[in-house]
């Protein structure tokens, strides 16, 4: 049974599809399968640790996080200087009544639903299940809220929401929540974003776009037969030869033309 505690466990990742696992398969099938088999674990970056710290604050589990992440703190229990920005980011949110209102609700709520030939799992940062104001809120940390980010997929600079495929993620969340709860419509999807600038910026961003959500879900449905065949071991995963996993065990087998570098 899926719970908050076992949500990220290898066993649950084998059973369920998720937005992050789906993204892994799109990026590199070989890397996704290596992660599923426990053969590859990406390095935990400073940015990831800051994000986890702020999510623990939102969940109300900072003390547990401190106990399990000693590398972020000094022997006196103070947060290390390279992570002090995380406390500023939290204070920025705490000092904004509208942001705190948006983050109200049940915390870290796991849900499952069957769609596109498999069972999916999601974990909602802040969830309001009231029929009058049904709302899914995802807490995001980002370098900048307004600075555009280059996207190889779109070959252009786009917002951080587009660059990191948060519309796709929230489309999955809204559809799983809709199926799981038996509603006819999607919940309101919001992002509460806080930046890693000094001082931090913040915003509440609506991702309400039914046409875009429908398009994202249609693309997922089209991609799932291939992904499930790879996940079940029926076909060999394709290597991208560019991600960290592929780079660390790459074997050069041919000469490439310079035009292939773009």
KAFENWO-V425802 format. One record per helix or strand of 3 or more residues. SS is the DSSP state (A for helix, B for strand). FROM is the first residue (numbers start at 1). TO is the last residue. Records with the same first field share a line. If there is no record, write none. Layout:
SS = FROM-TO ; FROM-TO
This chain:
A = 10-15 ; 19-27 ; 29-36 ; 46-59 ; 62-68 ; 70-72 ; 81-94 ; 97-102 ; 160-163 ; 166-181 ; 210-231 ; 244-248 ; 258-261
B = 106-115 ; 118-128 ; 135-142 ; 149-151 ; 156-158 ; 188-195 ; 202-206
